[in-house]
Amino acid sequence: MTGTKRLATIGGVALLSGIAMMIVLHQFVAGHFAMDSAGAPWARPMMHGPGEMGWAMALGPVAMALWFGGILSLLVALVRSVVKAS
């Protein structure tokens, strides 16, 4: 497997993982931030007690980083394949 194909495979897996995580987080986090911000403290289903951070707050940036890294890897693989072909 060449480096470009490996990069494209890693990018595709990262992109799909990021999208899947975003979908899962969207399904389990009820409401929107604008709707929930009126009544503080924000009572979300993943927060079980006072002072506990929700697991979605930790996984949200990970999903976004996977999504961005996947797109970036696919673009780099595309550029490498075009440059190699010419």
Secondary structure, 3 states (H helix, E strand, C coil): CCHHHHHHHHHHHHHHHHHHHHHHHHHHCCCCHHHHCCCCCCCCCCCCCCCCCCHHHHHHHHHHHHHHHHHHHHHHHHHHHHHHHC
